[in-house]
Amino acid sequence: RRTARRENEHDLDVPERADEAEFNDKDEEMWDDPEAHRKEIRHIVEQRVKLMTNIDQAHHEAFIEKEMERELEFRERVAKEKDPKVIEELTKQHSDETEFLKHSQGHHPGSRQQLQEIWADEDGLKDEKFNPIIFFSLHDLNGDGYLDIKELEALFYNEALKLHLMKGHEVDNLAVMEEMRRMREHVVAEIDTDQDGLISEEEFQAMTHKTDFNSDPAWTALVPEFTEEKLREFASRRRAARLRNRLWNETGEHVDDALIAATKRLELELWKQAQRTGVGAPGQVIKGNPAGHHEPPKPAEHHEQPKPAEAHPAPVE
């Protein structure tokens, strides 16, 4: 039923769901072949599991970098804005988004309450008593007797979506996917007794017979965390990439890291000189530290800048 739904969504040009991870297996067409041998499918699953450690780490780093990019963009907007009311609005919006995540809670992944919600809403069995054996069969899409990476994460898509769906905001698919991976890792750590990265039917049944299966401690949404030092390092790499692209567009030549570093040092010296003298190079507008040096320029005296919230330090470029 899910395969038919996905094919229908594809025909209607519905955007791809966040749980559609692609592994690009060379024998991927085997996945939907009803005649495929179970051992062959099992081999593909095992190969995917081996890849997941590196893939999970790469996805986590991409998620954190995206959040640092958002933080830098927010600080840059505040630094460039002159209207105190606009600054106040931007700061409040930024704070509201953070507070929403801090207080966003949902069902515990793998709990009876979370699985029953899928049983009722996705499987269309609201009027039927929850049956773990039937549930497992419905979500073991390739029929190999295991819930693999994709099948597990698909169980957590809607739960993760609710945690990161703030009213009036677009869905942050990267955050949803990171939450799904976090939920999958939690459940695998709890019930994968043979530690193969897969959930067998036996392991799933054992989970549903545990006493804590009926408990549903609140699951709190993932809140991205990074230090100011890590943010400055990212800002430096970001600026170097922009400078490299700018020089490439102007000269048509690739620029090595040594030239990038020398250019950044020169810009930093020019910025420091401008702070001492109040005069920049001809035609140059000094808008803050070009090399990420943590000494933001003083605002002009005729602009009264409100004191920023402690949670939002001075801009880092």
Buried (B, 14 or more C-beta within 10 A) or exposed (E): EEEEEBEEEEEEEEEEBBBEBEBEBEEEEBBEEEEBEEEEBBBBBBEBBEEBEEBBEEBEEEBBBBBBEBBBEBBBBBBEBEEEEEBEEBBEEBEEBEEBBEEBEBBBBBBBEBBBBBBBEBBEBEEEEBEBEBBBEBBBBBEBBBBBBBBBBBBBBBBBBBBBBBEEEEEBBBBBBBBBBBBBBBBBEBBBEEEBBBBBBEBBEBBBEEEEBEEBEEBEBBEBEBEEEEBBBBBBEBBBEEBBEEBEEEEEEEBEEEEBEEBBEEBBEBBBBBBEEEEBEEEEEBBBBBBBBEEBBEEEEEEEBEEBEEEBBBBBB
